[in-house]
Amino acid sequence: MVSGAFLSINAHPQLPYAPADSIRIYALLDKADQEDLKGAIDLAINFADDALSLAKSKKMMRGEGFALLKWADLSYKKSGKGTDKSFFDKPRQIGLELRDSFLIGLSYHQEGQYQMQTNQYKEAIPLLENAKSYYQSGDLLNYRGLVLNDIGFVQDRLGQSENAMENYLNAVRIFEQVGNKKEAANSLGNAAIVLYRQGRVEDAIRIFKECAETRKSIGDVKGVAATYNNIAVAYNNLNIDSAVHYRQLALPYVEQSGTIANQAQSYASLAVLLSKQKKPYEALEAHDKALALYEQAGDEIKIANQNVNKAETYLQLRQFEEAERCLNISEEMGLKLKSHSLLQNVYLVKTKMYETNKDFNDALISHKNYEKYIDNLLKETNIASINELQIRYETEKKDNEIKRLATEKR
């Protein structure tokens, strides 16, 4: 499902002591935004790098701050990995020194978005609220809409669906007011996700389709891909043919997006749907494309899981040798990675395979292995729960000690 989008940086003008350099820096950042919108992440990063280098060489602090934030945004989009906190702290310090409320707000906003993307939702809320407090002037109305959308997203993840819907719709009103079709579609799509989770699936699909048409009209490649995939998810339990149709519609847009992980996941999801649709040969093609992309990304756990899914497709065709080959690859990886959940799944499918082939001795061995890894997972879950309780207990003890000391000082 679609989440809140990272910000496009349309910076306030630099102080007029070097107008030509100022124009050049912000032109480079605009080009980075344009390439980002088209899904050309590597090219966008090159433009952001050029802007940052130029700003540093000219000692243009404001330009450096905006370039750092844009680089952090693009770097996370490309790698999905953590961003150095200095990419947020330094622009904030520059903003405070220059008394630039926009730059300060933007630094809080992007740091809040980073917390969102790493599922640190409670940590994101105060950062986003701080950003909103700096987006007060009329020329920052667009950014106020963006932060309302992101607050809605976090509230939805925290189970506050009514508050989330209110913030999404407020964001849509702002974006319609300023003529920002891309973000209006994004916020409206997020509102559709809330409807989907509330069980209003047909209403959600209708809104998703409206969003897809808007995104297509403005050339929002990543947005179209995400929306079509959302429609496919919504159709999963309603109409498998429609689900497959929208997964296939999404693929050309996903392939333009430049992100290997999204391409691989799209092919993997399509393969599962084609198997359910009883089209195993088409499913195998999709499995192979997903596997090639996961191998390119070096994601061993995804490669292993994909081989399990591919084995199940081979079982539809009663091609037991091919199914066993895939499962053996996954088993070897699971043992290497010590992934109990993966091994549990491997042995479950192996049990099914041997039973279907009337090899009851191997089926029994696989079933025992399956039960063993279920027990191991339960133990791991219990240990994790006990450790979490212990951490909470220690934290509460420290909090109580601090309160006691404060009382004594008074």
C-alpha positions in Angstrom: 0.0 0.0 0.0 1.0 3.4 -0.7 2.5 5.5 2.0 3.2 9.2 2.4 5.6 10.4 -0.3 8.9 12.0 0.4 9.1 15.8 -0.3 10.0 17.5 -3.5 12.2 20.5 -2.6 11.2 23.8 -4.2 13.5 26.0 -2.1 13.1 29.6 -1.2 15.5 31.9 -3.1 19.0 32.2 -1.8 20.3 35.6 -0.5 21.1 37.8 -3.5 24.9 38.0 -3.1 25.5 35.4 -5.8 22.3 35.2 -7.9 23.7 33.1 -10.8 25.1 30.4 -8.4 21.8 30.5 -6.5 19.8 29.9 -9.6 22.1 27.1 -10.7 21.8 25.3 -7.4 18.0 25.4 -7.3 17.8 24.5 -11.0 19.8 21.3 -10.2 17.5 20.5 -7.3 14.5 21.0 -9.6 16.0 18.6 -12.1 16.5 16.1 -9.2 12.8 16.4 -8.4 11.8 15.9 -12.0 13.9 12.8 -12.5 12.7 11.5 -9.1 9.1 11.9 -10.3 9.9 9.9 -13.5 11.5 7.1 -11.4 15.1 7.8 -12.5 16.6 7.7 -9.0 20.2 7.4 -10.1 20.0 10.5 -12.3 18.2 12.4 -9.6 21.0 11.6 -7.1 23.6 12.9 -9.6 21.8 16.2 -9.8 21.5 16.4 -6.0 25.2 15.6 -5.7 26.0 18.4 -8.1 23.8 20.9 -6.2 25.5 19.9 -2.9 29.0 20.2 -4.3 28.3 23.6 -5.8 26.6 24.9 -2.6 29.6 23.9 -0.5 32.1 25.4 -2.9 30.3 28.7 -2.9 29.6 28.5 0.8 25.9 29.0 0.3 24.5 27.7 3.5 20.8 27.6 2.5 21.5 25.8 -0.8 23.7 23.3 1.1 20.8 22.6 3.6 18.3 21.9 0.8 20.7 19.8 -1.1 21.5 17.7 2.0 17.8 17.0 2.5 17.3 16.1 -1.1 20.2 13.8 -1.1 19.0 12.0 2.1 15.5 11.6 0.5 16.9 10.1 -2.7 19.5 7.9 -0.9 16.8 6.3 1.2 14.5 5.7 -1.8 17.2 3.9 -3.7 18.7 1.8 -0.9 15.9 1.5 1.7 18.6 1.8 4.3 19.1 4.1 7.2 20.1 7.7 6.7 22.8 9.5 8.8 21.0 11.8 11.3 23.5 14.6 10.3 21.6 14.9 7.0 18.7 16.3 9.1 20.6 18.0 11.9 22.9 20.1 9.8 20.1 21.6 7.6 18.1 22.4 10.8 21.1 24.2 12.3 21.5 26.2 9.1 17.8 27.1 9.2 18.0 28.3 12.8 21.1 30.4 12.0 19.4 31.9 8.9 16.0 32.1 10.7 14.4 30.2 7.8 11.2 28.6 9.1 10.8 26.6 5.9 14.2 24.9 6.1 13.7 24.2 9.8 10.2 22.7 9.1 11.5 20.7 6.2 14.3 19.1 8.3 11.8 18.1 10.9 9.4 16.8 8.2 11.9 14.6 6.4 13.3 13.2 9.7 9.7 12.4 10.7 9.3 10.7 7.3 12.4 8.7 7.8 11.0 7.5 11.2 7.8 6.6 9.3 9.6 4.6 6.7 11.5 2.6 9.4 8.2 1.9 11.3 9.1 4.2 14.2 5.6 5.7 14.2 5.5 7.1 17.8 8.8 8.7 17.2 7.5 10.3 14.0 4.6 12.1 15.5 6.4 14.9 17.4 8.8 15.5 14.5 5.8 15.9 12.1 3.9 18.1 14.5 7.1 20.3 14.8 7.2 20.5 11.0 3.5 21.6 10.9 4.2 24.3 13.4 6.8 25.9 11.0 4.5 25.6 7.9 2.3 28.6 8.9 2.7 31.1 6.1 0.5 31.1 3.0 3.4 30.2 0.6 3.9 27.0 2.7 0.4 25.8 2.3 1.4 22.9 0.0 3.9 21.7 2.7 1.2 21.9 5.3 -0.9 19.5 3.2 2.1 17.2 2.9 2.7 17.0 6.6 -1.1 16.5 7.3 -0.9 13.6 4.9 2.0 12.1 6.7 0.4 12.6 10.2 -2.6 10.8 8.8 -0.4 7.9 7.6 1.2 7.5 11.0 -2.2 7.7 12.8 -3.5 5.0 10.5 -0.6 2.8 11.4 -1.3 3.4 15.1 -4.9 2.3 14.7 -6.4 5.9 14.8 -8.4 5.5 11.6 -10.9 8.3 12.1 -8.1 10.8 12.9 -6.2 9.6 9.9 -9.2 10.0 7.6 -9.7 13.6 8.8 -6.1 14.5 8.2 -6.1 12.9 4.7 -9.2 14.7 3.7 -7.9 18.0 5.0 -4.7 17.4 3.0 -6.8 16.7 -0.1 -8.6 20.0 0.3 -5.3 21.9 0.6 -3.8 20.2 -2.5 -6.9 20.9 -4.5 -6.8 24.5 -3.4 -3.1 24.9 -4.6 -3.6 22.7 -7.7 -1.2 19.9 -6.6 -2.8 16.9 -8.4 0.0 14.5 -7.5 -0.3 14.9 -3.8 -4.1 15.2 -3.9 -4.1 11.8 -5.5 -1.7 10.5 -2.9 -3.8 11.7 0.0 -7.0 10.5 -1.5 -5.4 7.1 -2.2 -4.3 6.9 1.5 -7.9 7.6 2.5 -9.0 4.7 0.2 -6.6 2.5 2.2 -8.4 3.4 5.4 -11.7 2.5 3.7 -10.2 -0.8 2.5 -9.2 -1.7 6.1 -12.6 -0.8 7.3 -14.1 -3.4 4.9 -15.5 -0.8 2.4 -13.6 -2.5 -0.4 -15.7 -1.4 -3.4 -15.6 2.3 -2.3 -11.8 1.9 -1.9 -11.4 0.4 -5.4 -13.5 3.2 -6.9 -11.3 5.9 -5.3 -8.1 4.0 -6.3 -9.2 4.0 -9.9 -9.8 7.8 -9.8 -6.3 8.2 -8.3 -4.7 6.1 -11.0 -6.3 8.2 -13.8 -5.0 11.4 -12.1 -1.5 10.0 -11.7 -1.4 8.8 -15.4 -2.5 12.3 -16.5 0.6 13.9 -14.8 3.1 11.2 -15.6 3.6 10.0 -12.1 5.2 6.7 -12.9 5.7 5.4 -9.4 2.3 6.6 -8.3 0.5 4.7 -11.1 2.5 1.5 -10.3 1.6 1.8 -6.6 -2.1 2.5 -7.2 -2.5 -0.3 -9.7 -0.9 -2.7 -7.2 -3.3 -1.4 -4.5 -6.2 -2.1 -6.8 -4.9 -5.6 -7.3 -4.7 -6.2 -3.5 -8.2 -4.9 -3.1 -9.5 -7.3 -5.8 -7.7 -10.3 -4.3 -10.7 -11.7 -2.5 -13.3 -10.3 -4.8 -12.2 -11.2 -8.3 -8.9 -13.0 -9.0 -9.1 -12.2 -12.8 -9.3 -8.4 -12.0 -6.4 -8.8 -9.4 -4.2 -10.4 -12.1 -5.3 -7.7 -14.6 -4.2 -4.8 -12.4 -0.9 -6.5 -11.4 -0.1 -6.8 -15.1 -1.1 -3.2 -15.7 1.3 -2.1 -13.0 4.3 -3.9 -14.3 5.4 -1.5 -17.1 5.2 1.4 -14.6 7.1 -0.6 -12.0 9.9 -1.4 -14.5 10.3 2.3 -15.2 10.6 3.1 -11.5 14.3 1.9 -11.3 13.9 0.1 -7.9 14.8 -3.6 -8.1 12.9 -4.5 -4.9 9.6 -3.2 -6.2 10.0 -4.9 -9.5 10.8 -8.2 -7.8 7.9 -7.9 -5.4 5.5 -7.2 -8.3 6.6 -10.2 -10.3 6.4 -12.4 -7.1 2.9 -11.2 -6.3 1.8 -11.8 -9.9 3.2 -15.3 -9.8 1.1 -16.2 -6.8 -2.0 -14.8 -8.4 -1.4 -16.7 -11.7 -1.0 -19.9 -9.7 -4.3 -19.3 -8.0 -5.8 -18.6 -11.5 -4.5 -22.1 -12.5 -2.0 -20.7 -15.0 1.1 -22.4 -13.8 3.3 -21.9 -16.9 2.7 -18.1 -16.8 3.3 -18.2 -13.0 6.7 -19.9 -13.6 7.7 -17.1 -15.9 6.8 -14.6 -13.3 8.7 -16.6 -10.6 11.8 -16.6 -12.7 11.7 -12.9 -13.3 11.3 -12.3 -9.6 14.1 -14.6 -8.7 16.5 -12.9 -11.2 15.7 -9.6 -9.6 16.2 -10.9 -6.1 19.5 -12.4 -7.1 20.5 -9.1 -8.6 19.7 -7.4 -5.3 21.5 -10.2 -3.4 18.5 -10.8 -1.1 19.0 -14.4 0.0 15.8 -14.6 2.2 13.6 -13.4 -0.7 15.4 -15.8 -3.1 14.7 -18.7 -0.7 11.0 -17.7 -0.2 10.5 -17.3 -3.9 11.8 -20.8 -4.5 9.3 -22.2 -2.0 6.5 -20.4 -4.0 7.9 -21.7 -7.2 8.0 -25.2 -5.9 4.2 -25.0 -5.1 3.6 -24.0 -8.7 5.6 -27.0 -9.9 3.4 -29.2 -7.6 0.3 -28.0 -9.6 2.0 -29.5 -12.7 3.0 -32.6 -10.7 6.7 -31.9 -11.6 8.0 -33.3 -8.4 11.7 -33.3 -9.2 11.6 -29.6 -10.1 9.6 -28.9 -6.9 12.1 -30.8 -4.8 15.0 -29.0 -6.4 13.5 -25.6 -5.5 12.7 -26.7 -1.9 16.3 -28.1 -1.5 17.7 -24.7 -2.5 15.4 -23.0 0.1 16.2 -25.5 2.8 20.0 -25.0 2.3 19.5 -21.2 2.5 17.3 -21.5 5.5 19.9 -23.6 7.4 22.6 -21.1 6.4 20.5 -18.1 7.5 19.1 -19.9 10.5 15.6 -18.7 9.5 13.1 -20.9 11.4 10.1 -19.4 9.7 11.6 -20.1 6.3 12.4 -23.7 7.3 9.0 -24.2 8.7 7.5 -23.2 5.3 10.0 -25.4 3.4 9.1 -28.5 5.4 5.4 -27.8 5.2 5.5 -27.8 1.4 7.8 -30.8 1.4 5.3 -32.7 3.4 2.6 -31.8 0.9 4.8 -32.8 -2.0 5.7 -36.2 -0.6 2.1 -37.0 0.4 0.9 -36.1 -3.1 3.6 -38.4 -4.6 2.6 -41.1 -2.0 6.1 -41.1 -0.5 4.7 -41.4 3.1 8.0 -42.1 4.8 9.6 -38.8 3.6 6.3 -37.0 4.3 6.5 -38.1 7.9 10.1 -37.0 8.2 9.3 -33.6 6.7 6.3 -33.2 9.0 8.4 -33.9 12.1 10.9 -31.2 10.9 8.0 -28.8 10.4 6.7 -29.4 13.9 10.3 -28.9 15.3 10.5 -25.5 13.7 7.1 -24.5 14.9 8.3 -25.3 18.5 11.5 -23.3 17.9 9.5 -20.3 16.6 7.2 -20.4 19.7 10.2 -20.5 21.9 11.8 -17.5 20.1 8.5 -15.6 20.4 8.2 -16.3 24.1 11.9 -15.3 24.7 11.3 -12.0 22.8 8.2 -11.2 24.8 10.0 -11.9 28.1 13.0 -9.7 27.0 10.6 -6.9 26.1 8.9 -7.1 29.5 12.2 -7.0 31.2 13.2 -3.9 29.2 10.0 -2.2 30.1 10.4 -3.1 33.8 13.9 -1.7 33.9 12.7 1.5 32.1 9.9 2.0 34.6 12.4 1.5 37.5 14.6 4.2 36.1 11.7 6.6 35.5 10.5 6.1 39.1 14.0 6.7 40.5 14.2 10.0 38.5 10.8 11.1 39.9 11.9 10.2 43.4 15.1 12.2 43.1 13.3 15.2 41.7 10.8 15.1 44.6 13.7 15.0 47.1 15.3 18.1 45.4 12.1 20.1 45.8 
